[in-house]
Amino acid sequence: MGKPRTTGNASIFLDLFHLLYDAYGPQYWWPAASRLEMIVGAILTQNTAWKNVESAIRNLKKQGMLSVEKIHNTDAAVLAPILRSAGYYNIKSRRLKNFIDFLVREYGGSVSAMFKAETGALRARLLSVNGLGEETVDCILLYGGARPVFVVDAYTRRIFSRHGLVDEHAAYADIQKQCMNALPPGPGVVQ
């Protein structure tokens, strides 16, 4: 893993990590049978409880729809009812289609080919997909591509702001940069 790059709060970030890790252990997150399923889950989980996303993914599987080809060849209006349990299903069906269309157009529909791209360039390209924001893209990069990015979610912001490590109104990129500068590079467990 290498030695952590130190900044003002580096030891506090590491201390918090170790407290949480000691209390909860490895979480083996993101639950998915494939990288495509993980990406679909990341898109569907926006503003939705995970149990509802799992239900939508089960529906996709039952319908034989959890594939790049099937989603690409299915109209968003047909896809939407299958995703109903994930909430905002009309919007999410379009967002999922936007990603799949991007994947087909840019990488021939291959998740493996997509993850061969350099991290910064891939992040920028994913952020250009309508409906994919920073948190979703970083989840895709970290959990789907094992890329060394730090995902800033509502819990990160809440915990770090309550401990005075970040301003509660700080930009996503500022919090991410601070965390990534404080922790060792790489997606593995901090030693």
C-alpha contacts under 8 A as a table, 3 or more apart, distances in Angstrom:
res1	aa1	res2	aa2	distance
1	M	184	P	6.38
1	M	185	P	6.85
1	M	186	G	6.67
1	M	188	G	7.64
1	M	190	V	7.42
1	M	191	Q	7.65
2	G	184	P	6.29
2	G	185	P	7.47
3	K	184	P	6.12
4	P	10	A	7.84
4	P	181	N	7.92
4	P	182	A	6.39
4	P	183	L	5.20
4	P	184	P	4.19
4	P	185	P	7.43
5	R	10	A	7.60
5	R	181	N	5.75
5	R	182	A	5.63
5	R	183	L	6.38
5	R	184	P	6.28
6	T	9	N	7.74
6	T	10	A	5.25
6	T	11	S	7.71
6	T	181	N	6.72
6	T	182	A	5.42
6	T	183	L	7.78
7	T	10	A	5.17
7	T	181	N	6.68
7	T	182	A	5.85
8	G	11	S	7.92
9	N	12	I	5.24
9	N	13	F	6.23
9	N	165	L	7.01
9	N	182	A	6.87
10	A	13	F	5.21
10	A	14	L	6.27
10	A	179	C	7.98
10	A	181	N	7.63
10	A	182	A	4.23
10	A	183	L	6.83
11	S	14	L	5.05
11	S	15	D	5.96
11	S	182	A	7.55
12	I	15	D	4.94
12	I	16	L	6.11
13	F	16	L	5.19
13	F	17	F	6.17
13	F	179	C	7.31
13	F	182	A	6.63
13	F	183	L	7.41
14	L	17	F	4.96
14	L	18	H	6.15
14	L	182	A	7.60
14	L	183	L	6.90
14	L	190	V	7.97
15	D	18	H	5.18
15	D	19	L	6.15
16	L	19	L	5.11
16	L	20	L	6.22
17	F	20	L	5.29
17	F	21	Y	5.97
17	F	190	V	7.97
18	H	21	Y	4.92
18	H	22	D	5.81
19	L	22	D	5.25
19	L	23	A	6.16
20	L	23	A	5.08
20	L	24	Y	5.93
20	L	25	G	7.52
21	Y	24	Y	5.28
21	Y	25	G	4.72
21	Y	26	P	6.60
22	D	25	G	5.62
24	Y	27	Q	7.45
28	Y	31	P	7.28
29	W	143	Y	7.42
30	W	38	M	6.73
30	W	143	Y	6.00
31	P	38	M	7.05
32	A	35	R	7.10
32	A	37	E	5.65
32	A	38	M	5.19
33	A	37	E	6.41
33	A	38	M	7.58
34	S	37	E	5.14
34	S	38	M	6.29
35	R	38	M	4.93
35	R	39	I	6.22
35	R	111	V	7.31
35	R	144	G	5.19
35	R	145	G	7.91
36	L	39	I	5.11
36	L	40	V	6.15
36	L	67	S	7.58
36	L	68	V	7.92
36	L	111	V	6.89
36	L	144	G	7.88
37	E	40	V	5.04
37	E	41	G	6.07
37	E	57	I	7.69
37	E	66	L	7.22
38	M	41	G	5.02
38	M	42	A	6.19
38	M	140	I	7.41
38	M	143	Y	7.40
38	M	144	G	6.31
39	I	42	A	5.00
39	I	43	I	6.32
39	I	140	I	5.70
39	I	144	G	6.71
40	V	43	I	5.24
40	V	44	L	6.15
40	V	57	I	7.86
40	V	96	L	6.94
41	G	44	L	5.07
41	G	45	T	5.86
41	G	53	V	6.44
41	G	54	E	7.71
41	G	57	I	7.29
42	A	45	T	5.36
42	A	46	Q	7.07
42	A	136	T	5.80
42	A	139	C	6.64
42	A	140	I	6.78
43	I	46	Q	6.11
43	I	92	K	7.25
43	I	95	R	7.24
43	I	96	L	6.57
43	I	132	L	7.32
43	I	136	T	6.42
44	L	48	T	7.36
44	L	53	V	6.03
44	L	86	A	6.20
44	L	92	K	6.25
44	L	96	L	7.83
45	T	48	T	4.97
45	T	49	A	6.69
45	T	50	W	6.27
45	T	53	V	5.88
45	T	86	A	7.12
46	Q	136	T	7.63
48	T	52	N	6.83
48	T	53	V	7.06
48	T	86	A	6.22
48	T	87	G	6.63
49	A	52	N	5.60
49	A	53	V	6.74
49	A	86	A	7.82
50	W	53	V	4.97
50	W	54	E	6.20
51	K	54	E	5.08
51	K	55	S	6.36
52	N	55	S	5.05
52	N	56	A	6.37
52	N	85	S	5.29
52	N	86	A	4.98
52	N	87	G	7.78
53	V	56	A	5.04
53	V	57	I	6.19
53	V	85	S	6.87
53	V	86	A	4.96
54	E	57	I	5.07
54	E	58	R	6.10
55	S	58	R	5.03
55	S	59	N	6.22
55	S	85	S	6.30
55	S	86	A	7.44
56	A	59	N	4.97
56	A	60	L	6.29
56	A	82	I	6.56
56	A	83	L	4.85
56	A	84	R	6.88
56	A	85	S	5.57
56	A	86	A	5.82
57	I	60	L	5.00
57	I	61	K	6.25
57	I	66	L	7.67
57	I	83	L	7.66
58	R	61	K	5.06
58	R	62	K	6.08
59	N	62	K	5.04
59	N	63	Q	6.16
59	N	82	I	5.92
59	N	83	L	7.24
60	L	63	Q	5.23
60	L	64	G	6.15
60	L	65	M	4.85
60	L	66	L	5.35
60	L	82	I	6.44
60	L	83	L	7.55
61	K	64	G	4.91
61	K	65	M	5.80
61	K	66	L	5.47
62	K	65	M	7.55
64	G	67	S	7.77
64	G	70	K	7.87
65	M	70	K	5.34
65	M	71	I	6.20
66	L	70	K	6.96
66	L	71	I	7.03
67	S	70	K	5.32
67	S	71	I	6.16
68	V	71	I	5.40
68	V	72	H	5.85
68	V	100	I	6.33
68	V	104	V	7.88
68	V	109	G	6.30
69	E	72	H	5.10
69	E	73	N	6.07
69	E	109	G	7.65
70	K	73	N	5.23
70	K	74	T	6.13
71	I	74	T	5.17
71	I	75	D	7.92
71	I	79	L	7.64
71	I	97	K	6.75
71	I	100	I	7.05
72	H	75	D	7.85
72	H	97	K	6.49
72	H	100	I	5.98
72	H	101	D	6.21
72	H	104	V	7.87
74	T	78	V	6.55
74	T	79	L	6.57
75	D	78	V	5.32
75	D	79	L	6.33
76	A	79	L	4.90
76	A	80	A	5.96
76	A	90	N	7.44
76	A	93	S	5.29
76	A	94	R	5.58
76	A	97	K	6.61
77	A	80	A	5.31
77	A	81	P	7.59
77	A	90	N	7.09
77	A	93	S	7.49
78	V	81	P	6.58
78	V	82	I	7.65
79	L	82	I	5.49
79	L	83	L	6.66
79	L	93	S	5.93
80	A	83	L	5.19
80	A	84	R	6.25
80	A	89	Y	5.17
80	A	90	N	5.17
80	A	92	K	7.46
80	A	93	S	5.12
81	P	84	R	4.94
81	P	89	Y	6.95
81	P	90	N	7.99
82	I	85	S	7.86
83	L	86	A	5.65
83	L	87	G	7.48
83	L	89	Y	5.45
83	L	92	K	7.70
83	L	93	S	7.04
84	R	87	G	5.66
84	R	88	Y	7.36
84	R	89	Y	5.00
85	S	89	Y	7.55
86	A	89	Y	6.27
87	G	92	K	7.97
88	Y	91	I	5.53
88	Y	92	K	6.06
89	Y	92	K	4.90
89	Y	93	S	5.80
90	N	93	S	5.31
90	N	94	R	6.54
91	I	94	R	5.28
91	I	95	R	6.26
92	K	95	R	4.88
92	K	96	L	5.96
93	S	96	L	5.15
93	S	97	K	6.08
94	R	97	K	4.98
94	R	98	N	5.97
95	R	98	N	4.94
95	R	99	F	6.31
95	R	130	N	6.69
95	R	131	G	5.20
95	R	132	L	7.29
96	L	99	F	5.22
96	L	100	I	6.21
97	K	100	I	5.03
97	K	101	D	5.87
98	N	101	D	5.21
98	N	102	F	6.14
98	N	129	V	6.49
98	N	130	N	6.49
98	N	131	G	7.66
99	F	102	F	5.04
99	F	103	L	6.13
99	F	129	V	6.35
99	F	130	N	7.95
100	I	103	L	4.91
100	I	104	V	6.14
100	I	109	G	7.30
101	D	104	V	5.14
101	D	105	R	5.97
102	F	105	R	5.08
102	F	106	E	5.77
102	F	107	Y	7.78
102	F	129	V	7.14
103	L	106	E	5.42
103	L	107	Y	5.27
103	L	108	G	6.49
103	L	109	G	4.89
103	L	110	S	6.77
103	L	111	V	7.26
103	L	114	M	7.35
104	V	107	Y	5.55
104	V	108	G	4.42
104	V	109	G	3.77
104	V	110	S	7.19
105	R	108	G	5.94
105	R	109	G	7.19
106	E	109	G	7.69
106	E	114	M	7.99
107	Y	110	S	5.60
107	Y	111	V	7.51
107	Y	113	A	5.94
107	Y	114	M	5.74
108	G	113	A	7.99
110	S	113	A	5.17
110	S	114	M	6.32
111	V	114	M	5.00
111	V	115	F	6.33
112	S	115	F	5.24
112	S	116	K	6.59
113	A	116	K	5.25
113	A	117	A	7.41
114	M	117	A	5.85
114	M	122	L	7.66
115	F	118	E	7.74
115	F	122	L	7.77
115	F	145	G	5.93
117	A	121	A	6.92
117	A	122	L	5.79
118	E	121	A	5.52
118	E	122	L	5.95
119	T	122	L	5.12
119	T	123	R	5.95
119	T	141	L	7.64
119	T	147	R	6.94
120	G	123	R	5.12
120	G	124	A	6.27
121	A	124	A	5.19
121	A	125	R	6.23
122	L	125	R	5.03
122	L	126	L	6.04
123	R	126	L	5.15
123	R	127	L	6.10
123	R	137	V	6.64
123	R	138	D	7.50
123	R	141	L	7.46
124	A	127	L	5.13
124	A	128	S	6.42
125	R	128	S	5.18
125	R	129	V	7.03
126	L	129	V	5.39
126	L	132	L	6.95
126	L	137	V	6.30
127	L	130	N	7.61
127	L	132	L	5.79
127	L	133	G	6.06
127	L	134	E	6.77
127	L	137	V	6.59
128	S	132	L	7.57
129	V	132	L	5.78
132	L	136	T	6.01
132	L	137	V	6.27
133	G	136	T	5.48
133	G	137	V	6.06
134	E	137	V	5.16
134	E	138	D	5.95
134	E	172	Y	7.73
135	E	138	D	5.16
135	E	139	C	6.12
135	E	151	V	5.92
135	E	152	V	6.26
135	E	153	D	6.60
136	T	139	C	5.09
136	T	140	I	6.27
137	V	140	I	5.05
137	V	141	L	6.22
138	D	141	L	4.95
138	D	142	L	5.95
138	D	149	V	6.41
138	D	150	F	7.08
138	D	151	V	5.58
139	C	142	L	5.16
139	C	143	Y	5.62
139	C	144	G	7.28
139	C	151	V	6.24
140	I	143	Y	5.60
140	I	144	G	4.94
140	I	145	G	6.62
141	L	144	G	5.58
141	L	145	G	4.80
141	L	146	A	6.35
141	L	147	R	5.33
141	L	148	P	7.94
141	L	149	V	7.08
142	L	145	G	5.54
142	L	146	A	4.65
142	L	147	R	4.66
142	L	148	P	6.30
142	L	149	V	5.86
142	L	150	F	7.56
142	L	151	V	7.78
142	L	187	P	6.76
143	Y	146	A	5.51
143	Y	147	R	7.61
146	A	187	P	6.06
147	R	186	G	7.04
147	R	187	P	6.11
148	P	185	P	6.15
148	P	186	G	4.39
148	P	187	P	4.64
149	V	180	M	7.24
149	V	186	G	7.61
149	V	187	P	6.98
150	F	176	Q	5.94
150	F	179	C	6.95
150	F	180	M	6.24
151	V	176	Q	7.03
152	V	155	Y	7.90
152	V	156	T	5.67
152	V	157	R	6.85
152	V	172	Y	6.61
152	V	175	I	7.14
152	V	176	Q	6.18
153	D	156	T	5.25
153	D	157	R	6.39
154	A	157	R	5.19
154	A	158	R	6.06
155	Y	158	R	4.99
155	Y	159	I	5.94
156	T	159	I	5.38
156	T	160	F	5.94
157	R	160	F	5.39
157	R	161	S	5.81
157	R	166	V	7.47
157	R	168	E	6.39
157	R	175	I	7.82
158	R	161	S	5.33
158	R	162	R	6.04
158	R	168	E	7.10
159	I	162	R	5.30
159	I	163	H	6.37
160	F	163	H	5.18
160	F	164	G	6.23
160	F	165	L	5.07
160	F	166	V	5.68
161	S	164	G	4.90
161	S	165	L	5.63
161	S	166	V	4.85
161	S	167	D	5.52
161	S	168	E	5.09
162	R	165	L	7.61
163	H	166	V	7.91
164	G	167	D	7.00
166	V	170	A	6.80
166	V	175	I	6.72
167	D	170	A	5.11
170	A	174	D	6.40
170	A	175	I	6.61
171	A	174	D	5.25
171	A	175	I	6.48
172	Y	175	I	5.36
172	Y	176	Q	6.10
173	A	176	Q	5.04
173	A	177	K	5.98
174	D	177	K	5.19
174	D	178	Q	6.21
175	I	178	Q	5.15
175	I	179	C	6.21
176	Q	179	C	5.17
176	Q	180	M	6.01
177	K	180	M	5.11
177	K	181	N	5.98
178	Q	181	N	5.24
178	Q	182	A	6.28
179	C	182	A	5.11
179	C	183	L	6.23
180	M	183	L	5.35
180	M	184	P	7.38
180	M	185	P	7.16
181	N	184	P	7.67
183	L	190	V	7.57
184	P	190	V	6.86
